[in-house]
Amino acid sequence: MRLRPSSALPGITLTILSATCLPAQSRPADLVVTNATIYTADSARPRADALAVSGDRILFVGSNTGAAAFAGPATVRLDAGGRPLYPGFIDAHAHLRNLSLILATLDLRGVPSYDSLVALVAASAARAAPGTWIRGRGWDQNLWGTAFPTNALLSRATPGTPVYLRRVDGHAALVNQAALRLAGITQQTPDPPGGRIVRDADGEPTGVLVDQAFMLVERAIPPDDAAQMQAMTLPAIAEATRFGLTGIHDAGIGARELDAYEALALAGRFNLRSYAMIAGTSDTSAFLAQQLALGPRRAMDGDRLWIRAIKIEFDGAMGSRGAALLEPYTDDPGNVGLFRISPEQVERIAVRALQAGYQMATHAIGDRANRVALDIYASALRQVPTADHRFRIEHAQLLSPQDIPRFAELGVIPSMQGSHQTSDMSWVASRIGPSRVHGAYVWRSLRETGVIVPNGSDAPVESINPLVSFHSFVTRQDADNNPPGGWFPAQRLTREEALLGMTLWPAYAAFMENDVGSLTAGKYADFVILDQDIMTAPPEKILATKVLRTVLGGHTVYEQR
C-alpha cells in the first residue's frame, strides 16, 4: 500500500549513514519500507530512509537502494512517500485494565461540574438493571474548585443504585449512600491502614474515600469474569495501537489480569508488547510469592508478555492530597499525606525482589515518599548488592533538592509522565506552596545528573496518546499552548530526549533494549508512521499529528482509514 506524501511538509534532505543488516541474506525480506524519513533512536545511525523486515525482526536499516536488495517476488513493498517513521512508541507507565474499565464504563474525564457528573450517573442508573453497580472514573474536583464533593446530591439522584466513581488519579473514589451501605461503611468504621474515609463535621462519611479506603467498597463490587475481562481488554489495546503504541509498561497487575492477558496473547489477539509489573500489594501476598518463585520471564506468549518487575503503590497523589510530603499541604494544614503500604513492607519486598532477580518499581509522588523510597532502595542494595538492578521510581513528581542527585548515585530510574505536569500546573502551587513547587516535575534537573527519564501516560489518568507527554516534555505547555513560554521552562527536555523517552529509554527501563526501542537490525520490527514529523513540526502543531500506521513485529495492527 502506498501512503500519500504530505504537501504541507517541507522537503527534507537526509544524510544516509552506514546501514545495518543481519549477516545472513538467506531469503528475501517479507516487508520492505522505502522513501521514509526514519528516526532510528540508534545513536550509531540515527537517520535512514528505508528498512527491510524478515519475519518479525528487522533485517536491514539504511538506504532505499540497500533495502531494495532484500526484496523478492513475494515481498510486500511499502512506499512511505516521505513520511516520518519512528520506532514503535512505548508507554513507560500505564494501566491497561483501568483503561479498559474507563472505556467500558462512565468516562468522567473533563466533566466540568459536580452537577454534570450527577446527571451523567443518574442517566446511566436509569438505563441499568436494578441492583447493577454504576462504575466510572475520571472526575477531578480541581475543575469545580478545590474541595472534595459530598455524596448528598449523588445519593438523592441514585437512591437504590450503588455508585462507585474513581477520581482521575485513581487515588480516591466517590460513592453514594447505597454503596456505603453495601460496603458496611458507617460513622464507626475506622480509617484503614494507608487510607482515609473523608468525614463531615459530625463524623459521618461524605462518600469520598482516599487510597486504601476505597478498597472497602471495591471488595463489595461483583468482579468481572474471565470472558468479560478479555472482552474489555481488546478495545484498550486497540486504543493504544491507534496512537502508535507497540509497547506498554503495565504498572501493577493482579492474577486475573495476567490470566486475561495470557489468554488473549495465546489466541494471537494481544497486539502489544507488555512489560507487566506484578502488583506488590503487601509482603504477604500469595500472588507476589508465586511470581517471585517463578522468576523473571521474557517474551512469553508470542513475544507479548515480559515479567520481571514488582510494582508498589507507596503513597497517594497530590490531586487528592494523599501524596506523602515532608511538610503539610499548603492548602490543607496538618495533612502530610499517607503511605498506602508501610516502608518496612516495601523494604522486605525490595530485598526479595533483588534475591529473585526482579526489578522494583515504586510509585512515589510526594517528596517524603521519594526520599523514603530512595532510602529503602539504598538499604536493600546494601543487603543484596546488585550491579544492574534498574530499580525505578514511578512518577517522582515532587523532589527535595538534596534527593535529586540520589537517583544517579543509586542507579535508580525516574519513570515520569510529561502530561502530569501540564495537567497539574494550574493548581499544584496552591497545594505545596511557592517554594516547594520548584521541585515539581524536574525533568531537566534529573537529566543533568545523568539519568534517563522514560516517559509514560499513566493512562487512563491522562490520555494514552504518547504525543501528549512528548509535547509536554518539549514545551511545558498544555494543549492550548499555555502558559506562554512554558511552565518553569528551564525544566524542558529536547525533542531528541523526548523521542528517546518513548522509545529506547522505556526499553532500557524494562531490560528490553536488545529487543525493542530502536530501529536496529535484529530487533523486533515495531514501528510507527506519522503524518508529520514531530521532530521538526512547530511546537504548537505537534498535538495535531496523526498516526497513519502502527506495525508490531512486521504486521500492521493499526492503519488510518
VEXPAKOL-162489 format. One line per 10 residues: number of its first residue (from 1); their letters; for each residue x, y, z of C-alpha. Coordinates in pm, 1 decimal, decimal comma. Layout:
NUM	A	X Y Z ~ ...
//
This chain:
1	MRLRPSSALP	0,0 0,0 0,0 ~ 123,8 343,6 -88,3 ~ 97,3 627,4 164,2 ~ 30,1 970,7 16,7 ~ 301,6 1225,7 95,1 ~ 200,6 1539,3 281,6 ~ 200,4 1851,2 68,1 ~ 229,8 2054,1 388,2 ~ 565,8 1909,6 484,8 ~ 879,9 2084,1 360,4
11	GITLTILSAT	1139,8 1888,8 171,4 ~ 1387,3 1708,8 393,0 ~ 1744,4 1632,1 296,8 ~ 1862,0 1307,1 451,2 ~ 2214,9 1218,9 540,8 ~ 2237,2 844,0 489,9 ~ 2472,2 685,3 736,5 ~ 2619,9 337,3 719,8 ~ 2342,6 80,1 700,5 ~ 2292,9 -209,5 938,0
21	CLPAQSRPAD	2176,0 -551,1 840,6 ~ 2178,1 -903,9 968,3 ~ 2472,8 -1101,2 828,1 ~ 2268,7 -1368,2 653,1 ~ 2057,0 -1293,7 347,6 ~ 1922,8 -1645,6 302,9 ~ 1576,4 -1542,8 189,1 ~ 1403,1 -1228,7 63,6 ~ 1250,6 -985,6 309,7 ~ 883,2 -1018,2 392,1
31	LVVTNATIYT	842,1 -639,1 402,1 ~ 1042,7 -350,1 261,8 ~ 961,6 10,1 350,5 ~ 1122,1 278,5 133,8 ~ 1112,0 656,2 93,8 ~ 1064,7 720,7 464,2 ~ 1218,3 980,1 694,6 ~ 1338,6 736,1 957,7 ~ 1444,6 832,5 1310,3 ~ 1602,9 514,7 1438,6
41	ADSARPRADA	1676,1 608,4 1804,8 ~ 2002,8 423,5 1739,4 ~ 2298,9 652,8 1811,5 ~ 2519,7 457,5 1573,9 ~ 2299,6 551,8 1278,7 ~ 2025,1 793,7 1383,0 ~ 1871,4 852,8 1039,3 ~ 1782,9 634,7 742,4 ~ 1529,9 621,6 461,4 ~ 1440,1 252,0 432,4
51	LAVSGDRILF	1419,9 -73,2 621,4 ~ 1360,7 -440,3 549,6 ~ 1183,0 -693,7 768,4 ~ 1212,8 -1072,2 781,7 ~ 954,4 -1248,9 993,7 ~ 903,8 -1031,4 1299,8 ~ 1257,1 -887,0 1304,8 ~ 1436,1 -602,9 1132,9 ~ 1669,4 -730,5 865,8 ~ 1814,7 -403,5 740,1
61	VGSNTGAAAF	1807,1 -29,4 811,2 ~ 1967,3 212,7 567,3 ~ 1920,5 342,8 215,2 ~ 1645,3 281,2 -38,1 ~ 1889,7 102,4 -263,7 ~ 2012,6 -119,3 17,9 ~ 1662,0 -215,7 127,4 ~ 1557,4 -292,6 -229,0 ~ 1832,3 -554,2 -247,6 ~ 1640,5 -760,4 8,5
71	AGPATVRLDA	1315,7 -764,2 -189,1 ~ 1190,9 -1074,0 -367,8 ~ 881,6 -1164,7 -571,7 ~ 666,6 -1214,4 -259,8 ~ 798,4 -917,1 -61,9 ~ 539,9 -661,2 43,9 ~ 663,9 -317,0 -58,2 ~ 553,5 -5,9 127,3 ~ 637,3 336,6 -9,4 ~ 614,0 581,1 282,4
81	GGRPLYPGFI	601,5 879,4 50,0 ~ 849,5 1077,0 257,7 ~ 651,7 1036,3 578,7 ~ 835,3 1016,5 912,5 ~ 886,3 672,0 1061,9 ~ 989,7 605,8 1423,2 ~ 1043,8 306,2 1649,2 ~ 715,2 184,6 1792,1 ~ 623,9 406,4 2084,5 ~ 645,8 253,1 2431,7
91	DAHAHLRNLS	440,7 385,2 2721,2 ~ 665,4 352,7 3027,1 ~ 376,1 368,7 3275,1 ~ 11,6 292,5 3206,0 ~ -273,3 81,1 3339,0 ~ -433,5 -130,1 3068,6 ~ -702,3 -272,7 3298,5 ~ -807,6 73,3 3414,8 ~ -809,4 197,1 3056,4 ~ -1036,0 -92,8 2963,4
101	LILATLDLRG	-1266,1 -4,8 3253,8 ~ -1294,7 361,9 3161,9 ~ -1375,7 268,1 2802,7 ~ -1642,6 21,4 2921,0 ~ -1797,8 233,0 3196,2 ~ -1852,3 606,4 3257,0 ~ -1567,1 823,7 3137,0 ~ -1578,0 1126,9 3364,4 ~ -1258,6 1295,7 3247,6 ~ -1317,3 1663,6 3185,6
111	VPSYDSLVAL	-1668,0 1672,3 3337,4 ~ -1691,9 2044,0 3419,6 ~ -1910,3 2039,7 3731,6 ~ -2044,6 1816,8 4003,8 ~ -2399,2 1873,6 3877,2 ~ -2292,8 1744,9 3534,2 ~ -2137,5 1435,8 3691,1 ~ -2455,3 1359,8 3886,4 ~ -2666,6 1399,1 3571,8 ~ -2445,5 1153,1 3380,7
121	VAASAARAAP	-2456,6 898,1 3660,0 ~ -2832,1 932,5 3708,0 ~ -2892,5 877,3 3335,9 ~ -2674,0 566,1 3344,6 ~ -2856,0 434,7 3652,5 ~ -3192,0 485,4 3482,3 ~ -3081,6 258,6 3197,0 ~ -2928,4 -10,5 3418,5 ~ -3094,9 -318,1 3560,0 ~ -3194,1 -289,8 3926,5
131	GTWIRGRGWD	-2904,5 -353,6 4161,5 ~ -2638,4 -302,6 3893,2 ~ -2331,8 -116,0 4013,0 ~ -2265,6 204,6 3822,4 ~ -1891,8 244,1 3777,6 ~ -1690,2 527,6 3633,8 ~ -1363,2 711,0 3653,3 ~ -1206,2 1046,2 3578,1 ~ -1373,1 1311,7 3796,0 ~ -1149,2 1590,7 3914,8
141	QNLWGTAFPT	-1270,2 1831,1 4180,1 ~ -999,0 2075,7 4074,1 ~ -1222,0 2155,5 3775,0 ~ -1501,5 2259,0 4012,3 ~ -1298,7 2419,1 4294,4 ~ -1058,3 2259,4 4536,1 ~ -1279,3 2088,4 4794,2 ~ -1389,2 1726,9 4763,2 ~ -1761,1 1684,1 4688,3 ~ -2003,3 1515,2 4924,4
151	NALLSRATPG	-2238,2 1244,8 4806,9 ~ -2567,5 1404,9 4914,4 ~ -2673,7 1513,8 4565,1 ~ -2546,9 1190,6 4409,0 ~ -2732,2 977,4 4663,2 ~ -3061,0 1161,9 4606,3 ~ -3028,5 1105,9 4231,2 ~ -2947,9 733,5 4265,6 ~ -3127,1 616,1 4581,1 ~ -3138,8 244,0 4504,8
161	TPVYLRRVDG	-2835,7 202,3 4278,7 ~ -2482,2 157,8 4414,9 ~ -2236,5 401,1 4253,7 ~ -1855,4 377,8 4256,0 ~ -1657,7 653,9 4081,4 ~ -1277,7 665,3 4092,3 ~ -1105,3 1000,7 4081,0 ~ -895,5 1082,7 3773,0 ~ -570,1 992,1 3953,2 ~ -711,2 664,1 4082,8
171	HAALVNQAAL	-626,5 759,3 4441,0 ~ -974,3 847,8 4565,6 ~ -1330,6 740,2 4497,5 ~ -1671,2 898,1 4531,2 ~ -1953,1 660,6 4627,5 ~ -2319,6 710,7 4709,8 ~ -2505,0 601,7 5023,0 ~ -2619,8 277,1 4861,3 ~ -2256,1 179,7 4801,9 ~ -2156,5 277,1 5156,4
181	RLAGITQQTP	-2435,6 54,2 5293,1 ~ -2332,9 -244,6 5082,4 ~ -1971,2 -198,6 5194,9 ~ -2074,4 -163,4 5558,6 ~ -1910,9 177,7 5599,7 ~ -2061,0 381,6 5881,4 ~ -1960,7 657,3 6119,5 ~ -1798,9 391,7 6337,8 ~ -1583,5 245,3 6059,2 ~ -1217,4 329,8 6129,1
191	DPPGGRIVRD	-981,4 453,5 5862,1 ~ -799,6 150,7 5719,1 ~ -418,8 148,0 5719,0 ~ -299,6 358,0 5425,3 ~ -638,9 513,9 5362,8 ~ -878,9 782,3 5479,1 ~ -1257,0 798,5 5496,7 ~ -1339,2 1165,8 5446,0 ~ -1596,5 1273,0 5705,1 ~ -1811,2 1577,7 5773,5
201	ADGEPTGVLV	-1810,2 1783,4 6093,3 ~ -2030,1 1524,0 6264,9 ~ -1800,1 1235,7 6168,9 ~ -2030,4 1095,9 5900,2 ~ -1864,8 960,9 5583,0 ~ -1909,7 1208,0 5296,7 ~ -1872,4 944,5 5025,8 ~ -1510,2 1027,9 4938,8 ~ -1262,3 751,1 5014,8 ~ -889,6 814,7 4975,9
211	DQAFMLVERA	-639,7 544,8 4874,4 ~ -678,9 219,9 5069,9 ~ -1019,4 331,0 5198,4 ~ -1182,2 279,5 4858,4 ~ -1082,7 -85,8 4873,6 ~ -1357,2 -127,1 5135,0 ~ -1608,9 -62,9 4857,4 ~ -1424,2 -237,9 4576,4 ~ -1450,0 -565,0 4768,2 ~ -1829,2 -534,4 4757,4
221	IPPDDAAQMQ	-1843,6 -497,4 4375,8 ~ -1902,9 -825,3 4186,9 ~ -1585,4 -892,0 3983,8 ~ -1583,8 -922,0 3607,0 ~ -1541,7 -1281,8 3495,5 ~ -1260,7 -1402,3 3269,6 ~ -1457,8 -1360,8 2947,4 ~ -1562,7 -1008,6 3044,6 ~ -1205,8 -908,7 3128,4 ~ -1076,5 -1034,4 2794,7
231	AMTLPAIAEA	-1355,4 -863,9 2601,8 ~ -1296,3 -536,2 2785,8 ~ -919,8 -550,4 2724,7 ~ -941,3 -560,5 2345,0 ~ -1073,7 -203,7 2298,6 ~ -799,0 -76,9 2530,2 ~ -534,5 -246,2 2317,3 ~ -692,4 -101,9 2002,6 ~ -689,2 244,1 2162,6 ~ -317,2 208,8 2236,0
241	TRFGLTGIHD	-221,6 95,5 1885,8 ~ -434,1 374,8 1735,5 ~ -190,9 618,5 1895,1 ~ 122,4 440,2 1774,6 ~ 199,5 233,2 2080,5 ~ 360,7 -104,6 2031,4 ~ 466,1 -147,4 2394,5 ~ 333,4 -69,8 2738,0 ~ 467,9 -97,5 3090,7 ~ 155,7 -212,7 3272,8
251	AGIGARELDA	211,4 -69,5 3617,9 ~ 66,8 -318,4 3861,2 ~ -141,4 -620,0 3757,0 ~ -301,6 -898,7 3957,2 ~ -358,3 -1265,4 3887,4 ~ -685,1 -1213,4 3698,2 ~ -534,3 -951,8 3466,2 ~ -236,7 -1176,2 3395,8 ~ -467,1 -1468,1 3312,8 ~ -668,6 -1249,3 3074,0
261	YEALALAGRF	-360,6 -1114,3 2900,3 ~ -208,3 -1459,2 2859,0 ~ -531,3 -1595,5 2712,6 ~ -550,0 -1310,5 2460,5 ~ -181,4 -1345,1 2372,0 ~ -210,4 -1719,2 2315,1 ~ -507,4 -1650,4 2088,9 ~ -299,6 -1400,9 1889,2 ~ -515,8 -1106,4 1997,5 ~ -283,7 -914,9 2230,9
271	NLRSYAMIAG	-135,3 -659,6 1989,9 ~ 110,1 -501,0 2233,4 ~ 433,9 -597,4 2399,2 ~ 352,2 -571,5 2767,5 ~ 609,0 -531,0 3040,7 ~ 363,8 -646,7 3305,0 ~ 455,6 -538,1 3658,5 ~ 328,0 -761,7 3934,7 ~ 127,4 -567,4 4193,7 ~ 304,5 -583,5 4529,1
281	TSDTSAFLAQ	5,1 -508,7 4749,5 ~ 171,2 -647,3 5063,2 ~ 471,0 -856,8 5161,4 ~ 234,9 -1145,6 5242,5 ~ 66,5 -1153,5 4900,5 ~ 36,9 -1510,9 4771,6 ~ 38,0 -1388,5 4410,3 ~ 360,8 -1196,2 4469,7 ~ 521,9 -1501,7 4631,0 ~ 415,2 -1717,8 4337,0
291	QLALGPRRAM	558,8 -1479,2 4079,6 ~ 887,9 -1435,6 4266,4 ~ 921,9 -1812,9 4283,5 ~ 868,4 -1843,7 3908,3 ~ 1145,4 -1590,4 3845,6 ~ 1179,1 -1338,5 3562,1 ~ 1029,7 -1438,5 3226,9 ~ 1075,3 -1273,8 2891,1 ~ 899,6 -1287,0 2555,7 ~ 621,0 -1518,6 2668,2
301	DGDRLWIRAI	304,8 -1599,0 2475,4 ~ 407,7 -1496,6 2126,7 ~ 659,0 -1237,8 2250,0 ~ 379,6 -1034,5 2404,8 ~ 448,0 -1058,6 2779,2 ~ 757,9 -985,0 2985,3 ~ 752,6 -1028,0 3364,1 ~ 1040,5 -922,1 3586,8 ~ 915,1 -620,9 3785,0 ~ 724,5 -567,0 4109,7
311	KIEFDGAMGS	512,1 -250,2 4133,7 ~ 444,7 -91,7 4472,9 ~ 183,0 178,3 4541,8 ~ 372,4 364,5 4814,4 ~ 184,8 693,3 4860,2 ~ -116,7 869,5 4712,1 ~ -142,1 1165,0 4474,2 ~ -121,1 1540,8 4517,6 ~ -457,8 1593,9 4349,8 ~ -632,2 1402,2 4628,2
321	RGAALLEPYT	-383,3 1521,7 4892,1 ~ -261,6 1171,3 4962,1 ~ 96,1 1210,5 4836,5 ~ 334,5 1181,9 5131,0 ~ 502,1 1518,3 5198,6 ~ 788,2 1626,0 5422,2 ~ 579,2 1925,2 5536,1 ~ 199,3 1970,8 5540,1 ~ -1,5 2066,7 5234,3 ~ -14,9 2441,9 5199,0
331	DDPGNVGLFR	-391,1 2427,5 5137,0 ~ -457,6 2158,7 5399,5 ~ -250,1 2233,9 5711,1 ~ -193,7 1930,5 5928,0 ~ -217,2 1686,4 5637,0 ~ 115,2 1539,3 5521,6 ~ -38,3 1265,0 5307,1 ~ -3,9 894,1 5371,3 ~ 175,8 572,0 5290,5 ~ -50,9 308,8 5136,8
341	ISPEQVERIA	193,0 37,6 5242,6 ~ 444,6 62,0 5525,2 ~ 811,0 139,1 5449,5 ~ 906,8 -179,3 5632,7 ~ 696,4 -388,8 5396,2 ~ 839,1 -210,4 5093,7 ~ 1193,6 -283,6 5208,1 ~ 1117,1 -650,8 5265,0 ~ 969,8 -674,0 4914,7 ~ 1271,2 -490,9 4766,4
351	VRALQAGYQM	1510,9 -738,5 4924,5 ~ 1307,7 -1034,2 4798,3 ~ 1292,4 -878,4 4451,5 ~ 1670,5 -846,4 4433,7 ~ 1716,8 -1202,4 4556,2 ~ 1481,2 -1330,7 4286,2 ~ 1627,1 -1119,6 4004,0 ~ 1331,8 -883,5 3988,0 ~ 1316,5 -509,6 3939,6 ~ 1130,1 -283,6 4183,0
361	ATHAIGDRAN	909,5 -2,1 4055,0 ~ 774,5 211,7 4338,4 ~ 500,1 469,4 4298,6 ~ 625,6 776,7 4485,6 ~ 480,4 1122,1 4423,1 ~ 542,1 1332,3 4733,8 ~ 886,9 1447,3 4843,7 ~ 867,3 1234,2 5161,2 ~ 765,7 925,3 4963,1 ~ 1052,9 976,5 4718,1
371	RVALDIYASA	1306,5 1024,2 4995,5 ~ 1193,0 718,7 5187,5 ~ 1178,6 510,1 4867,7 ~ 1538,3 605,9 4787,1 ~ 1636,9 521,5 5145,6 ~ 1469,3 182,0 5111,7 ~ 1644,4 111,3 4783,4 ~ 1980,9 204,5 4932,5 ~ 1922,8 -29,6 5226,6 ~ 1804,6 -317,4 5006,7
381	LRQVPTADHR	2105,7 -280,0 4777,1 ~ 2338,8 -291,8 5076,1 ~ 2176,6 -618,8 5177,5 ~ 2172,5 -765,6 4826,6 ~ 2441,0 -588,0 4620,8 ~ 2328,4 -588,1 4257,5 ~ 2506,0 -404,7 3978,0 ~ 2231,7 -392,4 3715,0 ~ 1911,3 -369,1 3918,4 ~ 1746,2 -82,1 3726,1
391	FRIEHAQLLS	1515,9 -6,3 4018,9 ~ 1259,2 257,5 3930,7 ~ 1055,6 525,9 4098,6 ~ 728,1 583,0 3921,1 ~ 618,8 948,7 3891,3 ~ 884,1 1120,6 4110,9 ~ 667,9 1429,9 4083,2 ~ 793,0 1626,7 4383,0 ~ 1156,5 1607,6 4494,1 ~ 1354,5 1780,1 4764,3
401	PQDIPRFAEL	1669,6 1932,2 4609,1 ~ 1905,5 1706,4 4805,8 ~ 1731,5 1395,2 4671,4 ~ 1766,8 1478,3 4301,1 ~ 2127,2 1350,2 4266,3 ~ 2048,4 1033,6 4460,5 ~ 1875,5 875,4 4158,0 ~ 2202,8 869,0 3964,6 ~ 2405,6 773,9 4271,9 ~ 2187,6 468,1 4335,1
411	GVIPSMQGSH	2125,8 381,6 3969,6 ~ 1752,5 444,5 4009,0 ~ 1542,1 533,8 3704,6 ~ 1282,7 813,5 3741,3 ~ 987,9 696,4 3530,6 ~ 789,1 1015,9 3472,3 ~ 486,5 1139,5 3281,4 ~ 506,7 1468,9 3098,1 ~ 131,1 1517,1 3082,6 ~ 102,8 1517,3 3463,3
421	QTSDMSWVAS	292,8 1846,1 3471,9 ~ 66,0 2016,5 3221,5 ~ -247,5 1877,5 3385,4 ~ -141,3 1976,7 3737,4 ~ 33,3 2309,7 3679,7 ~ -279,6 2522,4 3735,1 ~ -325,7 2406,1 4096,0 ~ -8,8 2236,3 4219,9 ~ 146,1 2556,8 4359,5 ~ -158,9 2605,1 4580,5
431	RIGPSRVHGA	-111,9 2250,7 4714,4 ~ 256,2 2275,1 4802,7 ~ 338,9 2645,6 4805,6 ~ 573,7 2870,0 4604,7 ~ 896,9 2724,4 4742,5 ~ 838,1 2351,8 4703,1 ~ 688,0 2391,9 4357,0 ~ 1042,0 2438,5 4221,2 ~ 1098,6 2070,3 4297,9 ~ 797,3 1956,1 4095,4
441	YVWRSLRETG	838,3 1774,9 3761,7 ~ 1211,1 1849,2 3743,8 ~ 1297,7 1654,7 3429,5 ~ 1597,0 1866,8 3327,8 ~ 1743,4 1868,5 3677,6 ~ 1731,3 1488,6 3681,2 ~ 1875,6 1458,4 3329,5 ~ 2170,3 1675,6 3426,5 ~ 2267,6 1415,7 3687,4 ~ 2298,4 1158,4 3407,8
451	VIVPNGSDAP	1982,0 952,8 3447,1 ~ 1735,7 867,6 3172,6 ~ 1372,5 980,3 3201,9 ~ 1135,5 725,1 3044,9 ~ 805,5 886,4 2951,6 ~ 461,4 743,7 3017,4 ~ 98,7 847,2 3024,7 ~ -35,2 688,9 3344,6 ~ -343,8 619,6 3131,9 ~ -627,6 645,8 3198,3
461	VESINPLVSF	-522,6 922,9 3437,8 ~ -404,2 1100,4 3122,5 ~ -459,0 1030,8 2753,7 ~ -292,6 714,2 2623,7 ~ -166,7 924,0 2328,7 ~ 215,0 937,5 2378,0 ~ 238,6 1263,6 2186,1 ~ 62,5 1442,9 2471,3 ~ 355,0 1377,4 2703,1 ~ 603,0 1432,1 2417,1
471	HSFVTRQDAD	453,8 1777,2 2370,2 ~ 464,3 1843,6 2744,9 ~ 828,0 1736,1 2766,3 ~ 940,4 1978,2 2495,6 ~ 711,6 2275,3 2570,0 ~ 590,9 2258,5 2934,4 ~ 263,2 2386,2 2784,3 ~ -88,8 2246,5 2768,9 ~ -286,1 2167,6 2454,4 ~ -375,6 2533,4 2416,7
481	NNPPGGWFPA	-5,0 2626,9 2427,8 ~ -31,5 2789,1 2768,9 ~ 137,3 2936,9 2953,9 ~ 340,2 3142,6 2703,7 ~ 698,2 3018,9 2711,8 ~ 608,4 2718,6 2925,3 ~ 568,2 2648,5 3297,4 ~ 917,0 2663,7 3453,1 ~ 1061,5 2622,1 3101,8 ~ 1415,9 2555,9 3225,0
491	QRLTREEALL	1293,9 2201,4 3303,1 ~ 1207,6 2121,5 2939,1 ~ 1370,9 1835,5 2751,2 ~ 1492,0 1840,4 2392,7 ~ 1297,2 1669,3 2117,0 ~ 1570,2 1408,8 2088,8 ~ 1537,1 1332,1 2459,0 ~ 1159,1 1327,1 2435,0 ~ 1173,9 1076,1 2149,0 ~ 1413,6 856,1 2344,2
501	GMTLWPAYAA	1173,6 893,4 2636,3 ~ 907,6 697,9 2449,3 ~ 1132,8 454,3 2260,4 ~ 1477,7 344,6 2377,2 ~ 1462,0 469,8 2736,6 ~ 1147,0 271,7 2824,3 ~ 1305,1 -29,9 2655,8 ~ 1611,8 5,2 2878,0 ~ 1395,5 62,2 3185,6 ~ 1233,4 -276,1 3113,1
511	FMENDVGSLT	1553,1 -471,3 3029,3 ~ 1419,9 -492,7 2671,8 ~ 1673,9 -275,4 2492,0 ~ 1810,9 -570,7 2293,7 ~ 1466,4 -639,5 2150,2 ~ 1284,3 -307,5 2108,9 ~ 1325,6 67,9 2142,8 ~ 1526,7 144,1 1830,7 ~ 1519,9 53,5 1463,4 ~ 1824,1 -170,1 1463,3
521	AGKYADFVIL	1882,9 -491,2 1271,5 ~ 1791,9 -791,6 1483,9 ~ 1530,1 -614,6 1693,3 ~ 1157,0 -662,2 1657,2 ~ 1007,8 -480,8 1358,7 ~ 795,9 -245,2 1568,2 ~ 747,0 97,7 1413,0 ~ 500,7 377,2 1354,7 ~ 443,5 611,4 1060,0 ~ 302,4 958,3 1130,1
531	DQDIMTAPPE	153,6 1221,8 902,0 ~ 400,4 1490,9 1009,5 ~ 745,6 1498,2 1161,8 ~ 725,8 1565,5 1535,4 ~ 1098,4 1636,0 1539,1 ~ 1062,5 1940,5 1313,1 ~ 697,1 2049,3 1331,6 ~ 621,3 2378,5 1508,9 ~ 558,9 2303,7 1878,1 ~ 200,4 2424,3 1854,8
541	KILATKVLRT	134,5 2172,0 1575,4 ~ 268,5 1859,9 1749,0 ~ -64,2 1756,9 1902,5 ~ -231,8 1769,2 1561,1 ~ -14,1 1479,4 1444,4 ~ -197,6 1165,4 1332,4 ~ -81,6 804,8 1325,5 ~ -102,2 656,1 978,5 ~ 20,0 307,4 1059,8 ~ 134,2 106,1 1361,2
551	VLGGHTVYEQ	338,9 -205,3 1292,5 ~ 412,0 -474,9 1550,7 ~ 655,7 -747,9 1458,1 ~ 623,7 -665,8 1088,9 ~ 241,9 -679,8 1092,1 ~ 13,5 -379,7 1073,9 ~ -200,5 -358,9 1387,6 ~ -346,5 -15,6 1310,0 ~ -394,3 171,5 983,0 ~ -571,3 502,6 938,9
561	R	-875,0 459,7 717,1
//
